């Protein structure tokens, strides 16, 4: 989606973005459920604000990814370049709003209302927009959720004992059949 101000937004599968036909005079606000990659056209007089659940991310001139799917415990804000300010409801940020630097990722836990900042792998966080899926020792149950979003299919795990089996795999422009076959071989 390219907005009237020139901001480009790439939505991941199973994601929703709400935005007005025209932005207000003081700010540019959008509402995200799911995941999106933002390339914001900076305008110091009209901050660009992304609301995702209890978290608000304010552009300070940047490229960033937000993952905020309903039903998941975490909201992740991953900064690629520039700067963003992140604020949350409650006591998640005891020292106030957090300003991220490039290569930093803020993980906000919705249940505990806590947050932490880590370094992150850009391709792992934003590869979805280029049809790249990276799983680095993630439980099969989580991998299947991401694959369902990516391919628009439903997986059913016949043997629930495999749900916590860790998967390490990279896929680039692969078909759902190829991915399923690799997972089948990896899990036995």
N, C-alpha and C positions, 0 to 999 in steps of 0.2 A: 504494500500500500504506500503510495506517495501522497502525503498530505499537502494542503495548499501552501504551507510555509516551506516546502521542499524536503521535509523530514521523510526519510524512507524507513518503513517498518516491514520486516519479514516475519510472518506468523508461522509458528510450528503447527503441526496437525493437532486437532482437538483443542484449538485455542480460540478465544474470542477477544476482540478489541472493540471498545465503545469510544467514539469520539464525536464531537459536535460538527455540524456542517461548517461553522465558523468559530474560531477561537475567540475568547473574550479579549478585552483590552489589556488586562494585567497579567494573564497567564495562558498557557496552552496545556490543557489537562486531558489525559486519556485514561481509560480503565481497562486493565488487562486481566484476563483469566486464562491461564495456560502459559505459553512461552512465546517470546518474541525477541527479535534482534532489532535494535534501534540505531539508526544513523541520523542523529538529530542536527538540524540546521540551527545553529546557536543564535540566540537573540537575548542579550542581557536584560532588555527591558520587558521581555515576556518569557519567563522561565517555562521550560517544558517539563511537566510533571506526569509520571506514570504511577497510577494507583493500582496496587496488586494486593488484595486482601488488606491486612493491617499495615502494609509497608508502602511508603511513598518514596519514589526515586526522582530526584530533581536533577535535570541535566545542567551541567556547567560547561558544555561544549564537548561532545563525546560520541563514542560508539560503545554500546553495552548490550548485554543479554539479561533478560529477566525470566526466570522459570517459577511460575506460581500456579501450578495445577490444583484445582479443587480436589480434596480428598487426600492430598499429600501433606506430610508434616512440615516440610521445609519450603521456604521461599528463598531463591538464590538470585543475587544480583552480581553479575560478572562484568567487570570493566575491561574493555579492550584498549581504548585510548581516550585521552582527555580526563574528565573528572565528573563524578556524580556525588550528590549528597543524598544519603538515605536516612529516612526517619521512620519511626514506628510508633504505634499506639502502645500504651503500657510502659513497662520498665525495661524493655529489651535493650536499650542503649543507655546504661546508667550515666554515662558522661555526656549525653545529648546526642544530636545528630552525628552521623558518621560520614566522613568524606573519604571516598575510595580513590586509590591511585591505580594506574594501569597494572594489569595482571593480578589485581586483588579481587577476591570474591567474598561477598558477605552472605553467610547462611543464617537465616532467621528461622528458629524453631517456633512454630505457631503454638503448640501445646504448652511449652515451657516459657514462652515469651523471652527467649534468650537468643543471643547472636554470637557469631564468631567470624573472624576474617582470616582467610587462607589465600595462598597463591593458588592458581589454577592453570590447567592446560587449556589454552584457547580452543584448540581443535576439538577437544572433548566437550567443551561447553557450548560451542557454536557450530560444530560440524554438521548438525542436523540440517542447517540451511543449505548445505552443499551436498546433501545425501551421504554424509559420512557419519557412521555410528561407531563409537568407541566404548568398549566395556572393559574396565580394568579391575578384574577380580570382584565383580558385582554379583549379588545373588541372582539366581535364575528367575526368581519371582519378580525382581525389579527389571531385569532385562526384558522379560516378556511384556511388561507394561509399556516400556519404551518402544518395543517392536510393534505392539498393537497400535500405538499412536502413529508411528512412522509409516506403517503399511495399511492401516485402516482395516485390520483383521482382528479376530478374537482367537487367542490361544487358550487351550485348556490343558492344564498339567495333570495327566492321568495318574501319576504317582507323586503325591504331595511330598514325599521324602526327598525329592530332588529340588524343592523350592529354595533351599539354602545353599545349594551347590554353586560355587563361585565360577563365573565365566570370564575369560580373558580373550577378547576377540576384537578385530577391527574390520569394518565393512565400508566399502566405498562403491556407491552406485550398484549394489547387488540386489537381485530379486529376492522376494520373500521366500521363494523356494530354496535358493542357495543359502540364505541365512538360516532357515529352519534346518537344512541338512547339516550345516556346520555345527549348530547347537546340538542336534541329535548325536553327532559323532563326539562332540566334546563331553556330553553327559553320559554317553553309553546307552 
